[in-house]
Amino acid sequence: MDNGLNEFWAAMERLVADSALVIDRPKGSHHPRYPEIVYPLDYGYLEGTTAIDGGGVDVFCGSLPGKPLVGLIATVDVVKKDTEVKLLLGCTAEETAAVHAFCNQGPFMKGALILR
């Protein structure tokens, strides 16, 4: 019994397939407000979507061909007082671990990894 998980992942895949991917922070770039924070992978959003912060749904993009949806990171930011879902597209196991560490590196943001 999948408790609706197959439908959830299918809906997420439709969202990704129906949206253009925009990378606005390439791998190795620094956060615009916190220059000590360096992105471990390409980071961007799905154009035409909306997340809780009013921007597009966030995406970390790895090196796997075809960029399959491999999971997501649910984050809580105690400074901004918000939560978000960040999709993992085309991430290897090592890239997924790097994103998980990135989202848990400080005391103000925490992330829970959810794999398919």
URQUIJO-V251669 format. One line per field, one symbol per residue. phi: phi as a letter, one per 40 degrees, with the letter a starting at -180 (. if undefined). psi: psi as a letter, one per 40 degrees, with the letter a starting at -180 (. if undefined). burial: I if it has 24 or more other ideal C-beta (glycine too) atoms within 12 Angstrom, else O. A space follows every 50 residues. Layout:
phi: ???
psi: ???
burial: ???
//
This chain:
phi: .cfgcccdccccccdcccbccbcbbcdgccccbbcccbccadbaaccgbb bccgccccabbcbccgfccbiabcbbbcccfababbcbbgccdccccccc cdcbcbcbbbbbcbcc
psi: hefedddddddddddddeihhhhegiheiihddgeehhheihhaihheih ideeaihihhhaehiefiheaihhihhedefiiihhihhfhidddddddd ddeedieehiihhhi.
burial: OOOOOOOOOOOIOOIIOOIOIOIOIOOOOOOOOOOOOOIIIIIIIIOOIO IOOOOIIIIIIIOOOOIOIIIIIIIOOOOOOOOIIIIIIIIOOOIIIIII OIIOOOOOIOIOIIOO
//
